[in-house]
Amino acid sequence: MGGKRNREGEWVGRNSPLFTEPLCNSSSEPFDLIKKNPEIYIPDRWSEAAQTIALNVVLPVVFVCGPKNSGKTMFSRFLVNILLQRYKNVGYLDTDVGQSEFTPPGCLSLHVLQEQTTDFKVMSLKTPVKCIFFGDISSKRDPKAYLNGVFSLYDHFLMEYCSSSDLEYSRKPLLPLVINTPGWVKGAGYEILVEMLGHITTTHVVQLCLSAQRKNLPRGHFWLDGNQMSEVDVIELNAARKDSLDKSLLIEKQTHDLRDIRIIAYFSQCFPHDIDSSTFENFAYALASIPPYEVSISEVKTVHLHCQVPCSEILYSLNATIVGLSVSTETTGNGIPWCVGLGIVRSIDISKDLLYIITPVNPKILEKVDLLLQGFIEIPSRLLQIHEYMPPYMSANVLNKLDPSI
């Protein structure tokens, strides 16, 4: 997914590190991912657990779970690094649609990683093996659709990265898999985790625990009935906290800010290298300046996720929104369309039967797109407040016309 034009107009795929400059409320200030965090420290117990998992005789499939702000993502990153010291490739199934690791928010994704993370303070976007646009930052609105998406990605992992067998349960993974999960662990969130563990065959379940016990998952094999037996190793770890020298063990994060920064980082891939997009103001200006793609309204279908929209309002609801881009013929086994990337519907011209879309997706892939998936992922509000740089409702300056029927 994604790519970027160089000065010659060619598309170049790359990982896109997120901004690490200080974040301020002013729209003319640069972005920030980390606040006053000189270095990341990993607890000894985390290191011991990761080494134990990596040295497991069986290729590990590790389910990392725990409440919000307990360090699930940080431990998952660290574990991937340790596994990559032993294995050439490591699978990573990201099920946290609110704080996704390698994609913009609202996405479920499967990755195969080959390089260690050299700096835990810098988060980066990576092209997934497969991606599903769930279209929301929580599974609360549609748990069934969420689970179907997670199961589809895991089933794809079984099909592509496990030894062949007539019996699905007997397939052996050909590479380790780390599953990162959301921090919603109570009520329906707990039931969702239980459903996930019922579908995914794991070797280890790592539970991150806060000091406030009431916020944690039940101890042990919490997803099993009392009489059921399991060979899954459950590893309970304390959440990272400040050490005796008051050094932070976790990145301090504001979830809303992180989501905004991921969206901005993703669409920054649309800009040439020499365009400065390091502040909200500069990014808004760049977004308004680049030519969008023309897409024929009559050649694409709009699917509204988790809600119904009257036919008379479908086009109006699309304007100035973020949409998932999919190809109707490329779906999961249960009919969920794979997502090839995201786009911003910058404007609509009904008289010309045209949508104007901004996206970093390679034009050759974009030509096949005939599905627009609209959910609840919003353009960062701070960009909408910079009125002098907001794009007009209609734009005659377009990059090229993309006809999905080509």
NUVOLUM-654708 format. One record per residue (C-alpha): residue number from 0; residue in one letter; x, y, z. Coordinates in pm, 1 decimal, padded with zeros to 6 digits, m for minus. Each point is the difference from the previous one (the first is absolute). Last residue first. Example, Ala and Ser with C-alpha at 12.3 -4.5 7.8 and 13.67 -1.06 7.14 Angstrom:
<pts>
- i  aa  u  v  w
- 1  S  01367.0  m00106.0  00714.0
- 0  A  m00137.0  m00344.0  00066.0
</pts>
This chain:
<pts>
- i  aa  u  v  w
- 405  I  m00969.6  00050.9  m01799.2
- 404  S  m00341.4  m00033.9  00169.4
- 403  P  00133.3  00154.9  00320.5
- 402  D  00044.4  00332.3  m00186.3
- 401  L  00268.2  00219.2  00149.4
- 400  K  00023.8  00350.9  m00139.7
- 399  N  00328.7  00174.2  00051.7
- 398  L  00171.9  00237.1  00238.6
- 397  V  m00288.0  00242.5  00037.2
- 396  N  m00015.2  00380.6  00010.5
- 395  A  m00367.8  00071.9  m00074.9
- 394  S  m00097.4  m00018.5  00366.1
- 393  M  m00344.8  00025.4  00154.1
- 392  Y  m00087.7  00042.8  00366.5
- 391  P  00310.1  00213.5  00047.3
- 390  P  00293.5  m00134.1  00199.8
- 389  M  00055.7  00124.0  00355.9
- 388  Y  00310.6  00214.4  00028.7
- 387  E  m00155.6  00326.7  00117.1
- 386  H  m00231.1  m00191.2  00231.0
- 385  I  00259.0  m00155.3  00228.1
- 384  Q  m00260.5  m00141.0  00240.2
- 383  L  m00056.5  m00307.8  m00215.5
- 382  L  00363.1  m00098.8  00049.4
- 381  R  m00033.7  00020.9  00376.9
- 380  S  m00302.6  m00228.8  m00020.5
- 379  P  00207.5  m00289.2  m00130.8
- 378  I  m00189.2  m00154.2  m00297.5
- 377  E  m00236.3  m00255.2  00144.4
- 376  I  m00011.2  m00377.8  00014.1
- 375  F  m00366.8  m00089.5  00048.4
- 374  G  m00062.0  m00237.6  m00288.1
- 373  Q  m00024.0  00042.0  m00374.2
- 372  L  00121.7  m00278.8  m00227.0
- 371  L  00041.1  00103.2  m00363.7
- 370  L  m00011.6  m00294.3  m00239.6
- 369  D  00104.0  m00003.4  m00367.4
- 368  V  00378.3  00011.9  00033.2
- 367  K  00180.1  m00160.5  m00294.9
- 366  E  00151.5  00324.8  m00130.0
- 365  L  00127.9  00070.4  00351.7
- 364  I  00239.0  m00292.6  m00020.4
- 363  K  00172.8  00138.4  m00308.7
- 362  P  m00024.7  00349.5  00150.5
- 361  N  00202.0  m00104.6  00308.8
- 360  V  m00189.8  00092.1  00315.4
- 359  P  00114.0  00327.9  00159.2
- 358  T  m00356.7  00134.8  m00007.4
- 357  I  m00187.7  00322.2  m00072.9
- 356  I  m00339.5  m00048.1  m00163.8
- 355  Y  m00213.6  00220.3  m00223.5
- 354  L  m00335.8  m00161.8  m00072.8
- 353  L  m00155.8  00047.5  m00341.9
- 352  D  m00337.5  m00035.7  m00172.1
- 351  K  00055.9  00330.9  m00181.1
- 350  S  m00314.7  00164.4  00138.7
- 349  I  00055.1  m00177.0  00334.1
- 348  D  00339.0  00162.6  00054.1
- 347  I  00130.3  m00125.0  00334.1
- 346  S  00291.9  00119.5  00211.7
- 345  R  00297.8  m00108.7  00205.7
- 344  V  m00107.0  m00357.9  00055.0
- 343  I  00303.3  m00100.6  00205.2
- 342  G  00140.3  m00343.6  m00079.4
- 341  L  00111.4  m00312.5  00179.5
- 340  G  00182.2  m00309.1  m00120.8
- 339  V  m00031.0  m00337.4  m00172.5
- 338  C  m00273.4  m00131.3  00230.7
- 337  W  m00106.9  m00362.7  m00037.4
- 336  P  m00373.3  m00034.4  m00047.1
- 335  I  m00183.3  m00220.7  00252.7
- 334  G  m00177.0  m00285.1  m00182.2
- 333  N  00035.3  m00287.0  00245.2
- 332  G  00310.4  m00147.9  m00163.5
- 331  T  00155.4  00344.7  m00017.9
- 330  T  m00054.7  00228.5  m00296.9
- 329  E  00164.1  00119.7  m00320.3
- 328  T  m00270.8  00024.7  m00267.8
- 327  S  m00153.7  00315.9  00146.5
- 326  V  00330.4  00187.6  00006.1
- 325  S  00047.7  00220.7  00304.8
- 324  L  00080.8  00354.6  00110.2
- 323  G  m00085.1  00096.8  00357.6
- 322  V  m00143.8  00346.6  00040.8
- 321  I  00098.3  00317.9  00183.7
- 320  T  m00258.0  00277.0  m00027.0
- 319  A  m00018.4  00348.1  m00154.4
- 318  N  m00308.5  m00086.3  m00208.6
- 317  L  m00126.5  m00354.2  00044.9
- 316  S  m00318.3  00082.7  00192.9
- 315  Y  m00116.4  00223.0  m00283.9
- 314  L  00037.9  m00287.0  m00244.5
- 313  I  m00203.7  m00243.0  00209.5
- 312  E  m00273.6  00245.7  00098.3
- 311  S  m00274.9  m00086.5  m00250.4
- 310  C  00067.1  m00371.2  00045.2
- 309  P  m00079.4  00027.8  00370.6
- 308  V  00297.0  m00103.5  00219.4
- 307  Q  00012.0  m00321.3  00202.3
- 306  C  00259.2  m00065.7  00270.0
- 305  H  00289.8  m00226.8  00105.2
- 304  L  00194.3  00048.8  m00323.9
- 303  H  m00144.6  00201.3  m00285.4
- 302  V  00081.7  m00155.7  m00336.7
- 301  T  00041.2  00228.8  m00299.7
- 300  K  00010.6  m00157.7  m00345.0
- 299  V  00223.8  00129.0  m00275.6
- 298  E  m00042.2  00041.2  m00376.0
- 297  S  m00291.7  00244.8  00010.4
- 296  I  00194.2  00242.5  00216.6
- 295  S  00290.2  00010.4  m00247.0
- 294  V  00325.1  00057.6  00185.5
- 293  E  00221.6  00302.0  m00062.6
- 292  Y  00326.9  m00000.5  00194.1
- 291  P  00109.4  00296.4  00207.7
- 290  P  00255.0  00270.2  m00087.6
- 289  I  00213.4  00110.7  00296.2
- 288  S  m00059.5  00347.2  00139.2
- 287  A  m00272.0  m00053.2  00259.5
- 286  L  00191.6  m00283.6  00164.9
- 285  A  00320.4  00203.6  m00007.0
- 284  Y  m00170.5  00295.0  00169.9
- 283  A  m00156.6  m00224.9  00263.1
- 282  F  00339.1  m00163.0  00062.9
- 281  N  00171.6  00336.1  00032.9
- 280  E  m00257.2  00122.8  00250.8
- 279  F  00001.7  m00322.1  00199.8
- 278  T  00378.5  00011.3  00016.5
- 277  S  00272.4  m00224.2  m00148.2
- 276  S  m00145.0  m00007.6  m00351.1
- 275  D  00289.5  00164.4  m00184.4
- 274  I  m00009.2  m00096.3  m00367.3
- 273  D  00340.8  m00100.1  m00142.8
- 272  H  m00063.8  m00372.8  00016.9
- 271  P  m00307.6  00021.5  m00222.3
- 270  F  m00333.3  m00040.1  00182.0
- 269  C  m00242.2  m00292.9  m00006.3
- 268  Q  00195.4  m00184.9  00270.9
- 267  S  m00108.9  00278.6  00233.8
- 266  F  m00338.8  m00173.0  m00011.1
- 265  Y  00121.7  m00278.0  00227.6
- 264  A  00194.3  00225.4  00234.4
- 263  I  m00303.2  00225.3  00046.2
- 262  I  m00223.6  m00295.3  00081.6
- 261  R  00258.7  m00139.9  00241.0
- 260  I  00040.2  00340.0  00164.6
- 259  D  m00373.9  00036.3  00052.5
- 258  R  m00022.3  m00343.8  00159.9
- 257  L  00293.1  00077.1  00226.7
- 256  D  m00155.3  00329.1  00108.7
- 255  H  m00328.6  m00170.3  00089.6
- 254  T  00181.1  m00268.8  00197.8
- 253  Q  00205.8  00242.0  00206.3
- 252  K  00321.2  m00181.6  00075.2
- 251  E  00272.0  m00019.9  00258.0
- 250  I  00244.8  m00253.9  m00138.3
- 249  L  00065.8  m00266.9  00255.7
- 248  L  00283.7  m00082.2  00236.0
- 247  S  00046.7  00359.2  00111.8
- 246  K  00306.8  00066.3  00208.2
- 245  D  m00082.6  00105.5  00354.0
- 244  L  00338.8  m00125.9  00122.1
- 243  S  m00171.2  m00271.4  00205.1
- 242  D  m00188.3  m00118.8  m00307.9
- 241  K  m00314.3  00147.4  m00155.2
- 240  R  m00253.7  m00255.5  m00113.7
- 239  A  m00026.7  m00288.1  m00243.4
- 238  A  m00307.6  m00212.0  00054.6
- 237  N  00062.7  m00306.2  00210.3
- 236  L  00028.7  m00322.1  m00193.5
- 235  E  m00210.4  m00315.9  00007.7
- 234  I  00107.5  m00280.5  m00233.1
- 233  V  m00263.0  m00260.0  m00089.0
- 232  D  00141.7  m00304.4  m00178.4
- 231  V  m00260.5  m00174.0  m00215.8
- 230  E  m00019.8  m00372.9  00069.3
- 229  S  m00368.2  00025.3  00087.4
- 228  M  m00255.1  m00191.4  00204.7
- 227  Q  m00371.7  00076.4  00019.5
- 226  N  m00194.1  m00065.1  00321.0
- 225  G  m00032.1  00363.5  00109.5
- 224  D  m00093.7  00132.8  m00340.6
- 223  L  00285.0  00158.1  m00190.9
- 222  W  00062.4  00364.9  m00091.9
- 221  F  00151.3  00090.0  00340.0
- 220  H  00288.4  m00245.3  m00029.3
- 219  G  00185.5  00160.3  00291.4
- 218  R  m00099.0  00322.6  00170.0
- 217  P  m00316.8  00193.7  m00071.5
- 216  L  00064.3  00304.7  m00219.8
- 215  N  00114.6  00315.7  00171.7
- 214  K  m00173.1  00326.1  00092.9
- 213  R  m00117.4  m00123.4  00341.3
- 212  Q  00357.9  m00096.5  00083.7
- 211  A  00123.7  00360.5  00014.7
- 210  S  00376.2  m00065.5  m00023.6
- 209  L  m00043.2  m00053.0  m00373.6
- 208  C  00050.1  m00336.9  m00169.8
- 207  L  00133.3  m00095.0  m00343.7
- 206  Q  m00112.4  m00351.8  m00087.7
- 205  V  00207.6  m00199.9  m00247.2
- 204  V  m00181.5  m00299.2  m00147.9
- 203  H  00235.8  m00257.4  m00147.2
- 202  T  m00023.5  m00292.3  m00243.0
- 201  T  m00309.0  00129.8  m00177.2
- 200  T  m00263.3  m00150.2  m00229.5
- 199  I  m00229.7  00289.7  m00089.5
- 198  H  m00376.7  m00060.8  m00011.2
- 197  G  m00083.6  m00043.5  00369.2
- 196  L  00258.8  00260.1  00093.2
- 195  M  m00180.0  00252.5  m00218.1
- 194  E  m00338.0  m00083.8  00151.8
- 193  V  00141.8  00043.4  00352.5
- 192  L  00148.5  00335.2  m00103.0
- 191  I  m00339.8  00109.3  m00134.5
- 190  E  m00170.9  m00107.2  00322.3
- 189  Y  00241.0  00216.0  00200.4
- 188  G  m00075.9  00300.5  m00218.0
- 187  A  m00372.6  m00064.0  00047.8
- 186  G  00041.2  00056.6  00372.7
- 185  K  00358.2  00082.9  00094.9
- 184  V  00329.1  m00040.9  m00187.7
- 183  W  00005.1  00292.9  m00244.2
- 182  G  00374.9  00052.7  m00040.2
- 181  P  00007.8  m00114.4  m00361.8
- 180  T  00208.1  m00299.7  m00116.2
- 179  N  00345.4  m00068.0  m00147.4
- 178  I  00045.0  m00345.9  m00150.6
- 177  V  00359.1  m00117.9  m00052.0
- 176  L  00057.8  m00282.0  m00249.4
- 175  P  00310.6  m00213.8  m00042.2
- 174  L  00075.1  m00145.3  m00344.7
- 173  L  m00087.4  m00321.6  m00182.2
- 172  P  m00305.3  m00060.1  00215.8
- 171  K  m00115.5  m00361.0  00040.2
- 170  R  m00340.4  m00106.6  m00131.3
- 169  S  m00169.9  m00261.8  00217.8
- 168  Y  m00308.6  00209.2  00084.0
- 167  E  m00077.7  00053.3  m00368.4
- 166  L  m00012.6  m00371.8  m00078.2
- 165  D  00074.7  m00074.3  m00364.4
- 164  S  00351.3  00124.3  00060.6
- 163  S  00239.1  00246.6  m00159.0
- 162  S  00271.7  00153.7  00213.1
- 161  C  m00078.0  00351.6  00117.6
- 160  Y  00080.9  00341.4  m00146.6
- 159  E  m00247.0  00051.6  m00284.1
- 158  M  m00316.8  m00182.3  00102.1
- 157  L  00042.5  00033.0  00375.6
- 156  F  00092.7  00369.0  m00030.3
- 155  H  m00306.5  00054.2  m00218.1
- 154  D  m00207.5  m00165.4  00273.5
- 153  Y  00145.9  00247.2  00249.1
- 152  L  m00094.7  00291.3  m00224.7
- 151  S  m00352.8  m00131.9  m00052.1
- 150  F  m00040.5  m00068.1  00372.9
- 149  V  00087.0  00359.1  00086.5
- 148  G  m00242.2  00136.5  m00260.1
- 147  N  m00283.4  m00228.5  00107.7
- 146  L  00068.1  00100.5  00360.0
- 145  Y  m00038.3  00369.6  m00084.8
- 144  A  m00313.0  m00058.2  m00206.4
- 143  K  m00156.3  m00181.9  00295.1
- 142  P  00110.9  00262.4  00252.6
- 141  D  m00172.1  00285.8  m00190.6
- 140  R  m00018.0  00331.3  00188.9
- 139  K  00218.6  m00110.8  00290.3
- 138  S  00289.7  m00117.1  m00220.8
- 137  S  00179.5  00329.7  00051.1
- 136  I  00181.2  00253.3  m00217.9
- 135  D  m00237.2  m00044.5  m00294.1
- 134  G  00019.1  m00070.8  m00372.3
- 133  F  00075.4  m00371.8  00005.9
- 132  F  00220.5  00036.9  m00307.5
- 131  I  00151.7  m00344.6  m00045.5
- 130  C  00368.2  m00041.4  m00084.0
- 129  K  00216.6  m00275.3  m00144.1
- 128  V  00377.0  m00035.5  m00035.9
- 127  P  00027.0  00339.8  00164.0
- 126  T  00208.3  00294.0  m00127.3
- 125  K  00168.7  00163.5  00295.2
- 124  L  m00060.5  00327.7  00180.8
- 123  S  00250.2  00095.9  00265.1
- 122  M  00019.7  00070.4  00371.5
- 121  V  00310.1  00167.2  00139.2
- 120  K  00066.5  m00017.4  00374.5
- 119  F  00075.5  m00372.5  m00020.6
- 118  D  00308.7  00075.3  m00210.5
- 117  T  00172.5  m00282.8  m00187.0
- 116  T  m00312.4  m00202.6  m00070.8
- 115  Q  00127.1  m00326.5  m00143.9
- 114  E  m00034.9  m00079.1  m00367.6
- 113  Q  m00173.0  m00292.2  m00170.5
- 112  L  m00365.3  00049.3  00090.0
- 111  V  m00291.0  m00185.0  m00160.1
- 110  H  m00310.5  00207.6  00059.8
- 109  L  m00370.7  m00068.3  00049.4
- 108  S  m00237.8  00292.2  00042.2
- 107  L  m00322.0  00125.0  00156.0
- 106  C  m00049.8  00366.3  m00085.5
- 105  G  m00197.7  00279.1  00166.9
- 104  P  00305.2  00205.5  00088.3
- 103  P  00276.8  00043.1  m00261.2
- 102  T  00235.0  m00297.3  m00035.0
- 101  F  00312.1  m00138.3  00170.6
- 100  E  m00087.6  m00020.5  00369.8
- 99  S  m00373.4  00055.8  00014.4
- 98  Q  m00119.9  00201.9  00296.1
- 97  G  m00378.3  00005.3  m00039.2
- 96  V  m00030.0  m00298.4  m00234.4
- 95  D  00202.0  m00223.7  00233.1
- 94  T  m00010.2  m00336.8  m00180.2
- 93  D  00355.0  00004.6  m00136.2
- 92  L  00118.0  m00342.1  m00114.6
- 91  Y  00379.9  m00005.9  m00023.9
- 90  G  00184.4  m00282.9  m00173.0
- 89  V  00373.6  m00036.0  00055.0
- 88  N  00254.6  m00068.1  m00274.0
- 87  K  00368.7  m00099.5  00006.2
- 86  Y  m00026.8  m00169.5  00339.2
- 85  R  00243.8  m00003.3  00292.4
- 84  Q  00090.6  00364.9  00055.9
- 83  L  m00333.4  00087.1  m00160.9
- 82  L  m00174.8  m00158.4  00299.3
- 81  I  00168.5  00244.8  00238.3
- 80  N  m00101.3  00298.6  m00212.0
- 79  V  m00357.6  m00128.8  m00030.3
- 78  L  m00012.1  m00035.6  00379.0
- 77  F  00106.5  00361.7  00046.5
- 76  R  m00269.4  00122.2  m00236.6
- 75  S  m00262.4  m00212.4  00174.1
- 74  F  00117.3  00122.6  00340.4
- 73  M  m00037.8  00361.5  m00110.8
- 72  T  m00340.9  m00067.5  m00153.4
- 71  K  m00129.9  m00171.0  00311.7
- 70  G  00144.9  00257.7  00241.5
- 69  S  m00268.6  00023.2  00268.6
- 68  N  m00151.8  00322.4  m00129.9
- 67  K  m00340.1  m00159.0  m00064.4
- 66  P  m00066.7  m00339.5  00153.9
- 65  G  00172.9  m00325.4  m00093.3
- 64  C  00070.4  m00231.4  m00291.6
- 63  V  00285.4  m00142.4  m00207.1
- 62  F  m00083.5  m00324.2  m00185.2
- 61  V  00320.7  m00177.9  m00103.3
- 60  V  00028.3  m00267.4  m00268.2
- 59  P  00341.8  m00151.2  00061.5
- 58  L  00175.4  m00245.0  m00232.4
- 57  V  00031.7  m00308.6  00220.9
- 56  V  00324.5  m00059.9  00189.5
- 55  N  m00038.9  00330.0  00187.1
- 54  L  00319.7  00203.1  00005.3
- 53  A  m00178.1  00314.8  m00119.9
- 52  I  m00268.2  m00032.5  00269.2
- 51  T  00254.0  m00033.8  00280.6
- 50  Q  00200.5  00292.5  m00137.1
- 49  A  m00310.3  00220.3  m00007.2
- 48  A  m00092.6  m00094.6  00357.1
- 47  E  00349.4  00069.5  00132.4
- 46  S  00013.9  00335.7  m00175.4
- 45  W  m00339.6  00101.1  00138.4
- 44  R  00110.4  m00099.4  00350.2
- 43  D  00310.0  00215.2  m00037.5
- 42  P  m00214.2  00307.7  m00067.5
- 41  I  00060.9  00176.4  m00336.1
- 40  Y  00111.6  00363.1  00013.3
- 39  I  m00087.0  00255.5  m00268.4
- 38  E  00207.7  00314.5  m00025.7
- 37  P  m00013.9  00378.7  00026.3
- 36  N  m00380.1  00026.7  00033.2
- 35  K  m00103.5  00361.1  00037.3
- 34  K  m00323.0  m00041.9  m00196.1
- 33  I  m00003.2  m00252.0  m00279.6
- 32  L  m00191.6  00002.5  m00327.4
- 31  D  00025.6  00367.2  m00076.9
- 30  F  m00107.6  00215.4  m00289.3
- 29  P  00139.9  00338.3  m00093.4
- 28  E  m00165.4  00330.8  00093.0
- 27  S  m00196.7  00213.0  m00245.3
- 26  S  m00333.9  m00152.0  00101.6
- 25  S  00056.8  00108.9  00358.8
- 24  N  m00086.6  m00265.8  00253.6
- 23  C  00359.0  m00121.0  00024.7
- 22  L  00178.0  m00321.0  m00098.7
- 21  P  00380.1  m00014.8  00023.9
- 20  E  00180.5  m00165.0  m00296.0
- 19  T  m00022.1  m00376.1  m00042.1
- 18  F  m00199.5  m00029.1  m00321.7
- 17  L  m00087.3  m00347.6  m00114.0
- 16  P  00241.2  m00211.8  m00197.2
- 15  S  m00131.1  m00095.9  m00343.0
- 14  N  00110.5  m00337.2  m00129.9
- 13  R  00054.4  00013.4  m00372.3
- 12  G  m00153.8  m00060.3  m00341.8
- 11  V  00119.1  00228.4  m00282.0
- 10  W  m00237.5  00123.4  m00266.4
- 9  E  00155.5  00183.3  m00293.8
- 8  G  m00091.4  00361.5  m00072.7
- 7  E  00354.9  00101.9  m00081.8
- 6  R  00024.1  00187.3  00328.1
- 5  N  m00087.4  m00313.8  00190.8
- 4  R  m00356.1  m00113.4  00047.4
- 3  K  m00081.9  m00200.9  00310.1
- 2  G  m00138.8  m00337.3  00086.1
- 1  G  m00285.1  m00150.1  00192.6
- 0  M  m00118.3  m00352.5  00064.2
</pts>
